[in-house]
Amino acid sequence: MSSSAGFSEMLCDLLAPLGSISMRRMFSGGGVYCDGLMVGLVMDDAFYLKLDDESRKSFEAHGCGPFVYSGKARKVTRTLKSSG
């Protein structure tokens, strides 16, 4: 996972009251799961939550940005959006 062990451990500790937290290697980062459901992504010691249209507005209002990575020819902005 492209994050430090300390960051991953801290994140798991912070999220523990929500349920059973686990992380799985995914691409060059890691998926964050709560009770088996993917809730976000960790990349370079940053945690990106999956959002829906309603929660996105609140995060944007607080200055939180989307996940951005370098593609083959340009920067790619990805929104981790819930499917349901």
C-alpha positions as CSV (number, residue, x, y, z in Angstrom):
1,M,0.0,0.0,0.0
2,S,1.4,3.4,-0.9
3,S,1.0,4.8,2.7
4,S,3.0,4.5,5.8
5,A,2.2,1.7,8.3
6,G,1.7,4.4,10.9
7,F,-0.9,6.2,8.8
8,S,-2.8,3.0,8.0
9,E,-2.8,1.9,11.7
10,M,-4.0,5.4,12.8
11,L,-6.8,5.3,10.2
12,C,-7.9,1.8,11.3
13,D,-7.9,2.9,15.0
14,L,-10.0,6.1,14.1
15,L,-12.5,4.1,12.1
16,A,-12.8,1.1,14.5
17,P,-15.9,2.4,16.3
18,L,-17.8,2.1,13.0
19,G,-17.3,-1.6,12.6
20,S,-14.7,-4.2,11.5
21,I,-12.1,-2.2,9.5
22,S,-9.7,-3.8,7.0
23,M,-7.4,-2.6,4.2
24,R,-6.6,-4.4,1.0
25,R,-3.9,-3.6,-1.5
26,M,-5.5,-1.9,-4.6
27,F,-3.5,-0.5,-7.5
28,S,-0.7,1.5,-5.9
29,G,-2.8,2.3,-2.8
30,G,-5.3,0.4,-0.7
31,G,-9.0,0.0,-0.3
32,V,-10.5,0.7,3.1
33,Y,-13.4,-1.6,4.1
34,C,-15.9,-1.4,7.0
35,D,-17.7,-4.7,7.7
36,G,-16.6,-5.9,4.2
37,L,-18.0,-2.8,2.3
38,M,-15.5,-0.6,0.6
39,V,-15.8,2.9,2.1
40,G,-12.7,4.6,0.7
41,L,-9.2,4.6,-0.6
42,V,-5.8,5.3,0.9
43,M,-3.1,6.8,-1.3
44,D,0.1,8.5,-0.2
45,D,-1.1,8.9,3.4
46,A,-4.4,10.5,2.4
47,F,-7.8,9.0,2.9
48,Y,-10.5,9.4,0.2
49,L,-14.1,8.5,1.2
50,K,-16.6,7.2,-1.2
51,L,-19.4,9.8,-1.6
52,D,-22.9,10.2,-2.9
53,D,-24.2,13.4,-4.5
54,E,-25.5,14.8,-1.2
55,S,-22.4,14.2,0.9
56,R,-20.1,15.5,-1.9
57,K,-21.6,19.0,-1.4
58,S,-20.7,19.0,2.2
59,F,-17.1,17.8,1.6
60,E,-16.6,20.4,-1.1
61,A,-18.0,23.1,1.1
62,H,-15.3,22.2,3.6
63,G,-12.5,22.4,1.0
64,C,-12.0,18.7,0.5
65,G,-10.9,17.8,-3.0
66,P,-11.2,14.6,-5.2
67,F,-8.6,11.9,-5.7
68,V,-6.2,13.0,-8.6
69,Y,-3.5,10.9,-10.1
70,S,-1.1,11.1,-13.1
71,G,-2.4,9.2,-16.1
72,K,-0.3,8.3,-19.2
73,A,-0.9,11.7,-20.9
74,R,-2.5,13.9,-18.2
75,K,-3.8,14.3,-14.6
76,V,-6.9,12.3,-14.0
77,T,-9.5,13.4,-11.4
78,R,-11.5,10.5,-9.9
79,T,-14.5,10.7,-7.7
80,L,-15.0,7.7,-5.5
81,K,-18.8,7.6,-5.7
82,S,-21.1,5.1,-4.1
83,S,-23.0,2.8,-6.5
84,G,-26.1,2.9,-4.4
